[in-house]
């Protein structure tokens, strides 16, 4: 079953407006009027046509978590001049590909990935003159190591920050985290805010906090999120594959 394009645009507009109202209300409650976080619409598994519709509705920042899908969409939609955010776990061997299209990467969790991205960005900058890649350190907030939602241990953040800050072509943006499954998101994001404050003490420009998804954006805003990664509440359920 296909969806009429105008009906889909209307649906996306309503969903986007509803999320923006939630963001506005949460920011007001947190005393952040005029200090709204950047909304990144995570478009994984959804077609490029949906991204075109979102762009027409004013969306400039989109997120993807698989390089194969992200690189194809970025190439197809190059004329839209969107900011592409890579938000998934990244293999070092994919650094060269991501460097071609990404405005930011939100999932740096190990020194080897920093080194791979530095090499890849150097090649891209020489060939295309692209700007620096904004880099968020993904921090694990899981107390149970077996839960593993990705990310570096908090005590490794200073080392990774220094590595990124010292790498040509990379711009240390801040930290990113996913609230632990089944846990209290407010407690998790309060912990992330403390990690961010410690980072900013040594790297004053690294004020970014990438946190909050559809189910917990209010808690993320309360604790200082500068970037929200929202997918299902805007795009709906993933389309059937097959």
C-alpha positions in Angstrom: 0.0 0.0 0.0 1.4 3.4 -1.0 0.8 6.7 0.7 -0.2 9.8 -1.3 2.6 12.3 -1.3 0.5 15.2 -0.1 -1.1 13.1 2.7 2.4 12.1 3.8 3.6 15.7 3.8 0.6 16.7 5.9 1.3 13.8 8.3 4.9 14.8 8.7 4.0 18.4 9.2 1.6 17.6 12.0 4.1 15.2 13.7 6.9 17.8 13.4 4.8 20.5 14.8 3.8 18.3 17.8 7.4 17.5 18.6 8.3 21.2 18.3 5.5 22.1 20.7 7.0 19.5 23.2 10.4 21.0 22.8 9.1 24.6 23.3 7.1 23.5 26.4 10.1 21.6 27.9 12.5 24.5 27.2 10.1 27.0 28.8 9.7 24.7 31.9 13.5 24.5 32.2 13.9 28.3 31.8 15.5 27.9 28.4 13.3 30.2 26.4 15.3 31.4 23.4 17.8 28.6 24.0 16.3 25.8 22.0 18.2 22.7 21.2 18.9 21.7 17.6 16.4 19.1 16.3 18.0 16.3 14.4 15.4 14.2 12.6 16.7 10.6 12.5 15.5 9.2 9.2 17.0 5.7 9.2 15.0 3.2 7.2 12.8 5.9 5.7 13.0 6.9 2.1 14.8 9.9 0.6 11.4 11.4 -0.4 10.5 11.8 3.3 13.7 13.8 3.8 12.7 16.0 0.8 9.4 16.6 2.5 11.0 17.4 5.8 13.4 19.8 4.1 10.5 21.6 2.6 9.0 21.9 6.1 12.2 23.6 7.3 14.3 20.7 8.6 18.0 21.2 8.1 19.5 18.6 10.3 19.0 14.8 9.6 20.5 11.8 11.3 21.4 8.3 10.1 23.0 5.4 11.8 24.2 3.2 8.9 26.9 4.5 6.5 25.6 2.6 3.5 22.1 4.2 3.8 23.4 7.6 4.8 25.9 7.9 2.0 23.3 7.0 -0.6 20.8 9.5 0.7 23.3 12.2 1.1 24.4 11.8 -2.5 20.8 11.7 -3.8 19.8 14.8 -1.8 23.1 16.8 -2.2 21.3 19.8 -3.7 19.3 20.3 -0.4 22.5 21.3 1.5 21.4 19.5 4.6 23.5 18.9 7.7 24.0 15.1 8.0 24.6 13.7 11.5 26.0 10.2 11.8 24.5 8.9 15.1 25.3 5.1 15.0 28.2 3.0 15.9 30.9 3.4 13.3 33.6 1.0 12.1 36.9 2.6 11.5 36.9 1.3 8.0 33.9 3.4 7.3 35.6 6.7 8.3 36.6 7.5 4.6 33.0 7.2 3.5 31.5 9.2 6.4 34.1 12.0 5.8 32.5 12.6 2.4 29.1 13.7 3.7 28.9 14.1 7.4 28.6 17.5 9.2 28.9 15.8 12.6 29.5 12.4 14.1 27.9 11.7 17.5 29.4 8.3 18.3 33.1 8.6 18.8 34.1 6.1 21.5 37.7 5.0 20.9 41.1 6.5 19.9 41.4 4.4 16.7 38.2 6.0 15.3 39.6 9.4 16.0 42.8 8.6 14.1 40.8 7.1 11.2 38.6 10.1 10.9 41.5 12.5 11.1 43.1 10.8 8.1 39.9 10.7 6.1 39.0 14.3 6.8 42.5 15.4 5.7 42.0 13.7 2.3 38.6 15.2 1.9 39.7 18.7 2.9 42.6 18.5 0.4 40.2 17.3 -2.4 37.1 19.3 -1.7 37.9 21.9 0.9 35.2 20.7 3.2 35.0 22.1 6.7 36.0 20.4 10.0 34.0 17.4 11.2 32.1 18.1 14.4 32.8 15.3 16.9 30.7 14.2 19.9 32.2 11.7 22.3 29.6 9.0 23.0 29.5 8.2 26.7 28.2 5.0 28.2 25.8 5.7 31.0 25.1 2.0 31.7 26.1 0.9 35.2 25.8 -2.7 34.0 28.5 -3.3 31.4 26.4 -6.1 30.0 23.6 -3.7 29.0 25.9 -2.0 26.5 24.2 0.6 24.5 27.6 1.8 23.2 30.0 4.5 24.2 33.2 5.1 26.1 33.5 4.8 29.8 33.2 8.3 31.5 36.8 8.1 32.7 38.0 7.8 29.1 36.3 11.1 28.0 39.3 13.4 28.9 41.7 11.2 26.9 39.3 11.1 23.8 38.7 14.8 24.1 42.4 15.6 24.0 42.8 13.3 21.1 40.1 15.0 19.1 41.1 18.5 20.0 44.6 17.8 18.8 43.5 16.3 15.5 43.6 18.5 12.4 40.2 18.7 10.7 38.2 17.5 13.7 36.2 19.9 15.9 35.4 18.7 19.5 31.7 19.5 19.8 30.9 17.8 23.2 29.3 14.6 24.5 26.5 12.3 23.4 24.7 9.6 25.3 21.6 7.3 25.1 19.7 6.8 28.4 20.0 3.2 29.6 17.1 0.9 28.8 14.7 0.7 31.7 16.5 3.3 33.6 15.6 6.8 34.8 16.4 9.2 32.0 16.6 12.2 34.3 19.3 10.5 36.4 21.2 9.5 33.3 21.1 13.0 31.7 22.0 14.6 35.0 25.1 12.4 35.0 25.8 13.3 31.4 25.5 17.0 32.3 28.2 16.6 35.0 30.5 14.9 32.5 29.9 17.7 30.1 30.7 20.3 32.7 34.0 18.6 33.4 34.8 18.5 29.7 34.0 22.1 29.2 36.3 23.0 32.1 39.3 21.8 30.0 37.8 22.4 26.5 35.6 25.5 26.8 34.2 25.3 23.3 33.0 21.7 23.7 29.6 22.7 25.0 27.5 20.3 23.0 25.3 17.7 24.6 23.6 15.4 22.2 20.9 13.6 24.2 17.2 12.9 24.1 15.0 10.8 21.8 11.3 10.6 21.2 10.6 9.1 24.6 12.8 11.2 26.8 13.4 14.6 25.1 11.9 16.5 28.1 14.4 15.1 30.5 17.3 15.8 28.1 16.2 19.4 27.7 16.0 19.8 31.5 19.6 18.8 31.8 21.0 21.0 29.0 20.7 19.0 25.8 21.9 21.1 22.8 21.0 18.5 20.2 18.0 16.1 20.2 17.8 13.0 18.0 14.1 12.4 17.2 12.9 9.7 14.8 9.7 7.8 15.3 7.6 10.6 16.8 8.2 12.6 13.5 8.4 9.8 10.9 6.2 7.2 12.5 6.9 3.5 12.5 9.6 2.1 10.2 8.4 1.1 6.7 8.1 -2.6 6.0 11.1 -4.1 4.5 10.8 -6.8 1.9 
